């Protein structure tokens, strides 16, 4: 039986969100002319706020604008690795490092579950000592080119819970895993909080702080 520690990434493990910074990192290094599309990026964000598009479509649009419709794995890898290096050097909460070390010392299987794209979240997670990553997938063609379209669901809200449950089953842990500790900063992760044995609200937003107070969940400040 394996106890689990499951972590959200953006603003839980990291201080700041990573998705738009990742796309900007790629554009600056690979095709700076794509920065001309920034007004369209802002427009897509406004469309999301107006509920004209959902989060998944927002990701696909901005991916295409700043990284391109498709990119080969050999071109993507150095961009991912350099971005992960920067995030680990400048954007990790001290409390996250301490919690990961504690959970690993306790013998827990340490898992990242993030709405960010798995292809770059894995590079960050690997540097921090995570054992597994659950994240938003990308369509990869037979030519090994990663496309701007999401493969399956955007790993957010109810979809994150479904993807965690799917990972548990695929990992052979269904009915066999032990105690589950879950960390997140955001109320959108309420389904996973409710499923876990030990919910921990990390530097919570107002709505999550209120929910944690109502449910009696532990609240931690990771700095």
Secondary structure, 3 states (H helix, E strand, C coil): CEEEEEECCCCCCECCCCHHHHHHHHHHHHCHHHHHHHHHHHHHHHHHHCCCCCHHHHHHHHHHHHCCCEEEHHHHHHHHHHHHHHHHHHCECHHHHHHHHHHHHCCCEEEEEEEEEHHHHHHHHHHHCCCEEEEEEEEECCCCEEEEEEECCCCCCHHHHHHHHHHHHHCCCCCCEEEEEEEECCHHHHHHHHHCCEEEEECCCHHHHHHHHHHCCEEECCC
